[in-house]
Amino acid sequence: MKILMISVTFPYPPSKGGTPIRTFNLLNHLSQRHSITLLTQRTHDVNDEEVDSLRSSVEKMAIFPSPPESEKNVLAKLQRFGNFVIEGTPPSVLSIYSPEIQNWIDQFVEAGECDAITCEHSVNEIYVRPEWKQKLKTLVNVHSSVYGTCKQQLETGTAEKPLRDRLNLSLLQRYEKRYCTKFSSIVVTTEEDKKQLQEFNSSSQIEIVPNGVDLNLFPYRKSDPGGHSLIFVGTMDYIANIDTARFLSWEILPKLQERYPDTTLALVGARPVPEVQELSNRPGVEVKGRVPSMAEYLHQATVCVIPMRIGFGIKNKTLEAMAAGTPIVASDRGLEGLAVDGAGTPLRALRANQVEEYVEAISRLFEDGQLRQTLSENGRSLIETEYTWEVQGQRYEQVLLR
């Protein structure tokens, strides 16, 4: 099959996490049996070596410069919102649009150069014309519902700009409902996202393809370090991770330190914003930023805590901690899409959603080495059988072949 994969986010190196890790690993699997043309954009931080490495993974790569940043003055923002109301496409999607890219894709499709198009993240949908659905397979890989995420942030009081988001909410619902109708297939990462998008179009073919883990990058730990060390990992300029880091540092950690004064917390992940960096002033908190090997830091931690309050979709951080063998205490959000407890399910993580629940669950793990080992072994086993990129790549391929 000849597949055009559209990803305006440059999907390399996969260690960047988020969109790059999912896009690259699915691309890497498909390229073993199919002819892949990748269309992407190059930002200023992408070097020539990364371009060459990515190019070697596909048959053809069309690479374009990123469009200039939008003006940030008030008048420009009002104009973009007005366009959103009238045209129905969010400014965040329009900001990545390039007429040059659109022209290239139009010519590629008209020349019959592909049998299928995949949009590797919903923002790429802007380049797919509705009529193409009639002559080739069109697939959108939705990492999380934009409407559902906005609604959730308003409900939990974590929206950065609540007034803006309240104005945007009905518009995002209209937008998501519209773009979903353009595609032959929709792929999501969890059952919750599937239900959300199914509400927009009950006849849509929606398939679940979770994220995976590269077990070479996340080997199983050699030993249990014991002690009272906590870790939270993630890209530290993402609103859901910023909220989590602050909640963990201000609400949960001090309560634990009342019981275990030597408890420490490592916040590990690229691009820590000032709100995260300032947490290093809190007793026992260390902000690490980007590190060469996330697995090494996971191996050094007694417990990985993932107290996320917002953010749809399956969490790479949860899968990677399980792969590394680090026992997990997490919220319903942090465990979304994963079977970790309940009748007939091996215990793979401890669940908590309130401060006292986190304190009790983490305390149990601090005190009980056997429980830590049980979670460690069961979590790793789940990843090995269900959540490798090989497994997810096969699932994604099957959706394309249907």
N, C-alpha and C positions, 0 to 999 in steps of 0.2 A: 504494500500500500504506500502511496505517495502522500505524505502528511506535511502540511504547513503548520508549524507551531509558532504562535504569536505571543511574545513576552516582552513588553516594553521594559520590564525590569531585567537587567542583565543577569542571567542565571549562573554566575560563576564568580568566585569559588562557592561551592555548596556550603562551606563552613560559615557563610554569612547568615545562614538560618532563614526562617520565614519562607517567602516566595522563592528565592534562589534554590534552597535545598530541595523543595518539592519539584520545582520545574526541572532542575538538572537531573535528578534521579529518575523521573518519569521519562524524560528525553533520552537519557542514557540507556534505559531498558528498551524503549521503542526502536532506537537506532540499531539494535542488534538484528532486527528482522524486517525493518521498514526503511524506506528512503525518507529522511527527515530534512526539511528545509526550515531553518530557524530564522525568524525575523525578530530583531531585538534593537535596543538603543544602548549607546555607550555614554555613560556619565563620566565626569572629569576624574573620578577616582578609579576607573578601570584602566589597567596598564596593558601594554602590548602582549606581555606573556600570558595574561589571562585571556585575552582575545584569541591568541593562537591555541591555547589549551582547549577552549570551548569549540573553536572551529574544527578541531580534530575529532570531536565527538559527533559531528553531523556531516551529512553529505554536502550541504550547502548552507551558508549563513549570509543573510542580508543584514548589515549593521548600519544603523543611522545615528546621527547625533541626537542627543536629547533636546527637546524644544526649549527655548528660553523660559526662565521663570516668569510667572504672571506678576503684573504690577500689584503692589500691596497697599496702595492708597485707598481711602474710603470710597472714592468715586468708582474706582475700578472694581472693588468688591461688590458695590451695589449693582453695577452693570452685569457682573457675572451672576449674581443672584437673580436679576431680572431675566437673564437668558435661561437660567434653570427653570424658572416659572413658566416661561413661554415655550421653550424647546424641550424641556423634560430631561436634560442630561446634566448631572452634577458638575460643578466646576472642577472637582478633583479628577474627573474623567476627561473633560475637555482639555485640561492642562497637559495631558500626555498626547493629545491628538496632533498628527502631522499630515498635512495634505500630500506631502511627498511619499510618506509611507502608504497612505490610502491609494494613491495612484499606482504604486508598485504592486500592492496586493491585488487591486482590480485587474491589472494586466496579467498577473500570475494566474489568477483564477480563470480569466477569459481565455487564456492560452491552454487551459486544461492541464496545468502543471501539477495539480493535486487532486486526490480523491477525498481528502478530509482536511478540515481546519480545526485546530484546537486553540482556544484562548486560555492561556495559562494565568489566570486571575481574571475576575470579572471586568476590570477596567479595560481590558483589551477588546471587549465586546463592541466597542465603538467602531472598529474596523470591519465588522462582519455585516454584510447586507442581507436583509431578510429573505430576498429571493434566492440566495445561494442554497438555502435549506432544501430547495426542490431538486437540486442536481448533484449535491455532494453532502457528505457527513459534516455537520457543524457541531462542535462541542464546546461548552464553556465550563471551565474548571473553577468553581466558586469556592474560594477559601473560607469565606464566611459571608453571611447576609449583611449587606450594608444597612438595610432598613432595620433588621433585627438588632444589629450592634448599636445603632443610634437610639433605638427605643430602650434597649437595656441600660445604656449609659444615663439616659434621662430618668429611668425608674430607680436607679441605684444612686443618683446624685453625683455621679462621677464624670459627667460631661464637662469638657473643657470650656465650651461656650453654650450653655443651656438655652439661651434665647435663640441663637442661631439654629441649634439643633431642633428646637420645638417648631420653628418655621420650616425646617427642612424635612421633618419626619414624613408628612403626607406626600411630599414630592419624591422622597426616596422610595416610598412604597409604590408610587405610580411608576417610577423609573425601573425598579427591579421587576415589577410585573410585566412591563413592556419588553425589556430586553430578553427576558427568559423565553418569550414566545418565538424568538429568532432562531433558536437552536434545535437541532435534532435530538441532542442529549445534553443533560446537565449533570455534572459530577460535583458532589459535596463530600465533606470529610466525616460528618456525623449524622446520626438519625435526627437529631434536633434541627439541624440545618435543612435536612430533607423535608421535614414537616413544615418548616417555615416557608420554603419555596413552593411546596405543594399547594399551599393555600392560595398562591397567586395563579396557579394554573394546574388544576387537578389532572389534566391529560398529559402533562409533561413527563418524559422519561427521565427520572432522576435516579442516579446510581450513587452508592456510597463507596468511595475509595479513600481510606484513611491515609495518614502520613506513615512514614517508615523510618527505620534507623539503619545507618551503615555500621554494622557490627565491628568492622575494622577500626573505625574511629572511636567506637564506644565499647571497648573490651570489658569483660566482666571483672570486677575487683578481685584482687588476690587475698584480701583480708578485711575484716571489720575493724575500723580504726578505734571504735568505742568513743568515750569522751562525750562532750556536750557541744559539738560544732554543727551549725546549721548552714545550709546553702540555698540560695534562690538564684536561678539562672534565666537569662533572657536578654533580648536586645533592649537596652535601657533608655531608648528614646521613644518607645511605644507606650501609648497612654495606659493600656491595661497593665503593663509591667511596671510602669512608674507608680501607679496606684497600689499595686501589690507590694512593691519594695517599701513604700512608705507605711502601708498598713502593717506589714510584718515588723518593721523597725520600731514604729511608734506604739503599736497596740499589743502585739504578741510577745516580742522579745523581752520587754521590761518585766512582764508577768513571769516569764520563764526564769529570768535572772533573779527574781525573788526566791525561787526554789534552788536554782543552780547558778550561783554568782559568776561562774567562769564560762557561761554560755556565750558563744560567739556566733556571728552571722557574716557570711561572705556573700556579697552581691556581685555576681559574675556575669558580664555580658558587655557587648560593644556599645559605644556611644552613650555613656551615662550623661544625662542632662543635668543641669545645676540642681534640680530638685532631688536627684538621686545622689549626686556627689556630696551634697551637704549632709547626707545621712552618715557619712564617715565620722561626723562629730558626735554621733550617738555612741554611748558606751558599748564596746564589743562589736561594733559594725565596721566592716572593711569593704570598701568599694574597689573591686579589682579591675573593672573594665574588660576589654577584650583580652583573652589569654590564648596561648598557642594550642593548648589541649584542654577542652572543657571536661573531658573524662577524668583527667588527673585531679581536678578540683572536686569532682563528684566523688571520686574514690576516697578523698581525704575527709569527707563530711560524714558525720554520724547519721544525719537525717536531711533529706531534701524537702523543703516546705514550699508548697505551691498554693498559697491562699488567695487565688484569683477571684475577684468579685465581678469582673466583666470580661468579655471576649468570647465569641462563639468559635466553634470548631475544635478539632482535636489538637492537643498541645504537644509540639515537638519536645519541649522541655520535660514533659512527663514521660514520654517514650524513651528519651535519652537517659534520664535518671534510672528508669527501670532496666534499661540495657546495661548500664554501668553497675547495677546491683546495689544502688543506694536506696535505702528504705524511704518511703514517701508518706507524707501527710499532706493532703490536698483537699480543696473545696470541690463542690459539685462541678464548678466551672473548670477547675484544673483537671478533673477526671472525666470530662465530657467524652462520650463515645467509647469508654473503656469499661469492661466488666472486671471489677476488682474486688467485689464483695457480694454478700447475699447468699441465699440458699443455693447449694450446688456449685458455687464458684469458689475456687481457692482464694484465700485472702492475699491480695497483691498490693494493697495500700490501705492506709487508715484515712477515713473521711472526716472532715470537720468543716464547719461553716461559721461558727461563732468563736470569739476570742477564747473563751473558757474551754471550748471543745478542742481547739488547737493546743492549748497548754496541756490538757490532760492526755491527748494522743501523743504529743511529743515526749511528755514525761514517761509514758508507758515505754516508748522506744528507748529512751535514755536508760531506763532501769532493766529492760528485758532483752538480753543479747539473743536469746532464742527467737523472740518475736522479730527482731531485726533480721535475723538469718532467714526466717520463713518468708518475710516480705521480699527480701533480696533474691532468693532463689525463685519464688513464684513469679516475681516481676520479670526477671530475665527470661524465664521459660515462655512467658506470654509473648515477649518481643521476638524470640527466636522462631516461634511457630506462626504468629499472626501479623507481625509488624516489621518485617524486613522490607527494604525497597524492592527486592525481587518479587515478593508477594504482591505488593501494591502495583508494581509495574505490570504484572500479569492481569490484575483486575482492570487496570486502565486500558490495556490493550483489548481486552474482551469487550469493553464498552464501545470502543472504536470499530470493532469487527462486526458488531451486531447490525 
